């Protein structure tokens, strides 16, 4: 991505954060930085302050006080509406491709780096959180039972676990994309959505957002809107989970199934169904000469924890991590 485009997109996201949290009052650089990280912008407070100063100069933001931070101005909101600041297209797709490029896990050697999500909970909530996660994983609504626990002040990538908190790294569903790509099968993320489950079986997507043109992981959007229903699934087997629709070439279907089965035998099992030519999958269409692959969302376990009323912060597609450092969640519950 060109430097200018990256800066424009970052400015767009800063204004979006201020607009979306306007009802909560002014926001400081620390809070804005954390919100940006959820969207995939891993920059520090210092960089945020730098851009905020320039936004102040342009009249797009206003500094209330050094302690309270900024608010977005009417001019700033108009700028967002007119889409004069930044371009969102392809941001998430770009991050997915970058993580896949850095992933080097080998199905043959059963070793290497995969892609993870990172959740952070209060220390006193770790046992109850893992219990809920385990229930979701056992039902098959997550990519893998493998996790990594990080104690307070441990570091992963550019993230340090805060004091009084515990980090839980879980396998991201994009890992399946990486496995297919590494076998020469091109994968195109199409939709992230809410998948209805009836009597333990997927039925249809009730809502979906296209990956093309969004700067936020669609699954994070639906999770934040509390559109899932894990409690019911864990009870009578019916409810709503998060899932993705990927596309692969029709000619690669048999090879893809072989890769998926091989991954399943290595505790990497997120694929709910591989589609057939010229047919939709749970209500979502596939492109010409393409077939759909539906994959359970990697943040399902964390979203279930939040639905349970436990405070949890989750960053989707956080980083790459060597699978050898992860353990089966069953060893903790």
C-alpha positions as MATLAB code, in Angstrom:
seq = 'XXXXXXXXXXXXXXXXXXXXXXXXXXXXXXXXXXXXXXXXXXXXXXXXXXXXXXXXXXXXXXXXXXXXXXXXXXXXXXXXXXXXXXXXXXXXXXXXXXXXXXXXXXXXXXXXXXXXXXXXXXXXXXXXXXXXXXXXXXXXXXXXXXXXXXXXXXXXXXXXXXXXXXXXXXXXXXXXXXXXXXXXXXXXXXXXXXXXXXXXXXXXXXXXXXXXXXXXXXXXXXXXXXXXXXXXXXXXXXXXXXXXXXXXXXXXXXXXXXXXXXXXXXXXXXXXXXXXXXXXXXXXXXXXXXXXXXXXXXXXXXXXXXXXXXXXXXXXXXXXXXXXXXXXXXXXX';
ca = [
       0.000    0.000    0.000;
       1.324    3.427   -0.897;
       2.232    5.644    2.043;
      -0.257    8.359    1.120;
      -3.092    5.861    0.792;
      -2.214    4.354    4.168;
      -2.262    7.763    5.861;
      -5.591    8.662    4.219;
      -7.133    5.413    5.394;
      -5.804    5.953    8.911;
      -7.262    9.467    9.027;
     -10.593    8.068    7.846;
     -10.565    5.494   10.627;
      -9.652    8.031   13.330;
     -12.610   10.167   12.330;
     -14.825    7.079   12.167;
     -13.853    6.103   15.724;
     -14.681    9.595   17.011;
     -17.986    9.621   15.147;
     -19.044    6.138   16.268;
     -18.289    6.976   19.910;
     -19.647   10.519   19.834;
     -22.352    9.735   22.365;
     -19.685    8.822   24.918;
     -18.006   12.222   24.743;
     -14.406   13.144   23.992;
     -11.782   10.464   23.395;
      -8.065   10.513   24.117;
      -5.253    9.110   21.992;
      -4.945    6.012   24.192;
      -8.553    4.955   23.671;
      -8.485    5.851   19.972;
      -5.332    3.774   19.519;
      -7.045    0.723   21.057;
     -10.083    1.158   18.830;
      -7.860    1.447   15.764;
      -6.096   -1.777   16.713;
      -9.441   -3.588   16.589;
      -9.710   -2.416   12.991;
      -6.247   -3.625   12.114;
      -4.280   -0.380   12.539;
      -1.493   -1.224   14.965;
      -0.041    2.206   15.671;
       0.903    3.831   18.948;
      -0.572    6.726   20.862;
       2.170    9.054   19.677;
       1.227    8.544   16.022;
      -2.452    9.064   16.857;
      -1.637   12.359   18.595;
       0.327   13.472   15.537;
      -2.624   12.905   13.208;
      -5.109   14.419   15.662;
      -3.116   17.663   15.709;
      -3.396   17.929   11.926;
      -7.106   17.110   12.090;
      -7.503   19.911   14.647;
      -5.748   22.307   12.258;
      -8.174   21.346    9.488;
     -11.172   21.813   11.769;
     -12.185   18.160   11.520;
     -11.654   17.490   15.238;
     -11.690   19.673   18.320;
      -9.597   19.326   21.461;
     -11.780   19.641   24.543;
      -8.907   19.477   27.040;
      -5.588   17.627   27.488;
      -7.339   15.272   29.899;
     -10.584   14.619   28.034;
      -9.287   14.433   24.490;
     -11.080   15.170   21.199;
     -14.480   15.156   19.584;
     -15.315   15.108   15.902;
     -16.647   18.394   14.519;
     -19.575   18.909   12.180;
     -17.050   19.510    9.404;
     -15.376   16.212   10.252;
     -18.675   14.334    9.992;
     -19.379   15.938    6.631;
     -15.934   14.888    5.470;
     -16.767   11.275    6.322;
     -20.130   11.418    4.558;
     -18.546   12.775    1.398;
     -15.794   10.140    1.619;
     -13.115   12.751    1.080;
     -10.808   11.198    3.625;
      -9.189    7.861    2.899;
     -10.401    4.846    1.035;
     -11.550    1.725    2.795;
     -11.618   -0.699   -0.123;
      -9.605   -3.835    0.361;
      -8.119   -3.070    3.773;
      -9.220   -6.318    5.449;
      -8.394   -8.294    2.324;
      -4.908   -6.811    2.364;
      -4.393   -7.846    5.975;
      -5.605  -11.381    5.232;
      -3.126  -11.707    2.359;
      -0.287  -10.387    4.518;
      -0.956  -12.888    7.314;
      -1.229  -15.753    4.829;
       2.081  -14.713    3.273;
       3.779  -14.889    6.689;
       2.161  -18.227    7.564;
       4.463  -21.204    7.025;
       2.639  -24.107    8.689;
       3.144  -27.409    6.875;
       0.505  -30.140    6.970;
       3.210  -32.661    6.165;
       5.527  -31.656    9.014;
       2.720  -30.502   11.326;
       4.760  -27.492   12.343;
       5.117  -23.813   11.544;
       3.204  -20.582   12.059;
      -0.557  -20.223   11.769;
      -2.847  -17.195   12.185;
      -4.403  -16.358   15.530;
      -7.006  -14.168   17.171;
      -6.221  -12.708   20.582;
      -8.696  -12.335   23.440;
      -8.010  -10.636   26.768;
     -10.009  -11.328   29.940;
      -9.732  -10.398   33.592;
      -7.588  -12.840   35.531;
     -10.497  -13.913   37.710;
     -12.572  -14.770   34.622;
     -10.088  -17.086   32.904;
     -11.600  -20.379   34.117;
     -15.192  -19.465   33.248;
     -14.082  -18.048   29.885;
     -12.197  -21.201   28.907;
     -15.162  -23.332   29.940;
     -17.486  -21.442   27.583;
     -14.912  -21.496   24.783;
     -14.455  -25.221   25.182;
     -18.181  -25.865   24.828;
     -18.321  -23.914   21.560;
     -15.216  -25.664   20.224;
     -16.540  -29.133   21.106;
     -19.664  -28.427   19.050;
     -17.495  -27.771   15.991;
     -18.159  -24.049   15.713;
     -14.492  -22.983   15.854;
     -11.380  -23.721   13.771;
      -9.402  -25.598   16.406;
      -9.194  -26.623   20.077;
      -5.610  -25.309   20.169;
      -4.978  -22.233   22.311;
      -2.124  -20.403   23.993;
      -2.440  -18.725   27.394;
      -0.440  -15.555   27.998;
       0.050  -14.244   31.514;
      -0.039  -10.562   32.427;
       2.768   -8.480   30.899;
       3.676  -11.248   28.421;
       4.179   -9.924   24.899;
       2.915  -11.241   21.579;
       3.789   -9.197   18.526;
       3.279   -5.579   19.516;
       0.744   -6.434   22.218;
       1.582   -6.662   25.909;
      -1.004   -8.311   28.137;
      -2.101   -5.675   30.718;
      -1.734   -6.217   34.443;
      -4.652   -8.072   35.944;
      -5.449   -9.658   32.572;
      -4.887  -12.983   30.812;
      -4.476  -13.419   27.052;
      -6.017  -16.299   25.114;
      -4.713  -16.918   21.596;
      -7.109  -18.961   19.453;
      -6.799  -20.207   15.891;
      -8.152  -17.796   13.278;
     -10.248  -19.198   10.435;
      -7.939  -17.464    7.936;
      -5.497  -20.272    8.774;
      -7.635  -22.505    6.528;
      -7.218  -19.994    3.708;
      -3.474  -20.195    4.262;
      -3.453  -23.989    4.091;
      -5.316  -23.924    0.777;
      -3.175  -21.129   -0.650;
       0.006  -22.966    0.319;
      -1.220  -25.935   -1.719;
      -1.687  -23.722   -4.759;
      -5.448  -23.211   -4.378;
      -6.419  -19.521   -4.742;
      -8.945  -18.427   -2.094;
     -11.160  -15.341   -2.244;
     -12.937  -14.147    0.926;
     -16.463  -13.156   -0.155;
     -18.747  -12.751    2.848;
     -18.696  -12.766    6.623;
     -22.056  -13.325    8.229;
     -24.449  -14.787   10.760;
     -25.264  -18.448   10.143;
     -28.451  -19.960   11.516;
     -28.085  -23.386   13.110;
     -31.067  -25.711   13.502;
     -30.806  -28.950   15.495;
     -27.041  -28.807   15.248;
     -26.949  -28.309   11.457;
     -26.234  -25.119    9.442;
     -29.333  -23.856    7.633;
     -28.880  -20.384    6.131;
     -27.084  -17.077    6.442;
     -29.455  -14.580    8.021;
     -27.135  -11.625    7.387;
     -23.842  -11.039    5.599;
     -21.338   -8.319    4.715;
     -19.019   -8.494    1.698;
     -15.305   -8.353    2.487;
     -14.683   -6.232   -0.589;
     -14.858   -2.593    0.437;
     -14.788   -2.939    4.218;
     -12.061   -1.862    6.621;
     -13.475   -3.939    9.473;
     -13.746   -7.710    9.710;
     -17.473   -8.394    9.058;
     -17.555  -10.959   11.863;
     -16.413   -8.322   14.354;
     -19.270   -6.121   13.185;
     -21.884   -8.809   13.819;
     -20.279   -9.775   17.139;
     -20.389   -6.157   18.331;
     -24.089   -5.992   17.413;
     -24.775   -9.124   19.504;
     -26.460  -10.901   16.592;
     -25.341  -14.375   17.658;
     -27.049  -16.873   19.947;
     -24.620  -19.399   21.398;
     -26.659  -20.029   24.535;
     -29.394  -21.662   22.497;
     -26.933  -23.671   20.430;
     -25.265  -25.046   23.530;
     -28.718  -25.882   24.837;
     -31.024  -27.340   22.201;
     -28.607  -27.113   19.267;
     -30.339  -24.228   17.516;
     -29.145  -20.632   17.327;
     -26.799  -18.352   15.391;
     -23.005  -18.376   14.958;
     -20.485  -16.393   12.928;
     -19.171  -17.860    9.682;
     -17.383  -16.925    6.450;
     -17.961  -17.758    2.819;
     -14.792  -18.208    0.775;
     -14.573  -18.984   -2.937;
     -12.220  -21.311   -4.787;
     -12.061  -22.374   -8.453;
     -14.359  -25.237   -9.436;
     -11.360  -27.193  -10.759;
      -9.746  -27.118   -7.298;
     -12.700  -28.685   -5.445;
     -11.314  -32.218   -5.049;
      -7.861  -30.995   -4.092;
      -9.384  -28.579   -1.580;
     -11.369  -31.384    0.050;
      -8.169  -33.406    0.419;
      -6.417  -30.463    2.100;
      -9.392  -29.848    4.377;
      -9.526  -33.512    5.450;
      -5.782  -33.524    6.096;
      -6.104  -30.372    8.211;
      -9.004  -31.900   10.135;
      -6.764  -34.761   11.200;
      -4.352  -32.184   12.621;
      -6.925  -30.362   14.774;
      -7.494  -27.603   12.214;
     -11.146  -28.073   11.395;
     -13.274  -25.046   10.584;
     -14.877  -25.989    7.253;
     -18.613  -26.582    7.578;
     -19.309  -27.319    3.917;
     -17.728  -27.254    0.471;
     -20.249  -26.244   -2.175;
     -21.066  -27.631   -5.597;
     -20.743  -25.927   -8.996;
     -23.461  -23.416   -9.967;
     -25.163  -23.510   -6.563;
     -25.517  -21.187   -3.617;
     -24.365  -22.193   -0.166;
     -26.719  -21.554    2.751;
     -28.309  -18.773    0.712;
     -25.151  -17.013   -0.452;
     -24.115  -17.208   -4.124;
     -20.717  -18.139   -5.526;
     -19.184  -16.411   -8.531;
     -18.926  -17.729  -12.076;
     -16.709  -20.842  -12.267;
     -16.299  -20.704   -8.503;
     -17.621  -22.750   -5.580;
     -18.230  -21.691   -2.004;
     -16.522  -22.917    1.145;
     -18.194  -22.068    4.450;
     -15.844  -21.748    7.419;
     -16.793  -21.288   11.089;
     -15.612  -17.961   12.493;
     -12.505  -18.073   14.649;
     -13.958  -15.521   17.074;
     -17.001  -17.682   17.873;
     -15.551  -18.893   21.216;
     -14.758  -15.326   22.306;
     -18.143  -14.016   21.152;
     -19.825  -16.748   23.209;
     -17.871  -15.618   26.271;
     -19.087  -12.050   25.771;
     -22.652  -13.261   25.283;
     -22.313  -14.975   28.659;
     -21.769  -11.553   30.245;
     -18.034  -11.979   30.834;
     -15.878   -8.964   29.990;
     -13.601   -9.841   27.062;
     -11.704   -7.887   24.415;
     -10.927   -9.672   21.148;
      -8.670   -8.710   18.254;
      -9.389  -10.755   15.147;
      -6.515  -11.734   12.824;
      -4.005  -10.475   15.381;
      -0.773  -12.171   14.346;
       1.099  -15.292   13.294;
       2.138  -17.812   15.956;
       4.013  -21.113   15.870;
       1.531  -23.895   16.431;
       4.053  -25.785   18.587;
       3.517  -23.212   21.362;
      -0.211  -24.001   21.553;
      -2.016  -26.631   23.626;
      -5.383  -28.344   23.514;
      -7.960  -26.336   25.460;
      -8.931  -29.599   27.173;
      -5.750  -29.416   29.227;
      -7.076  -26.258   30.907;
     -10.697  -27.217   31.606;
];
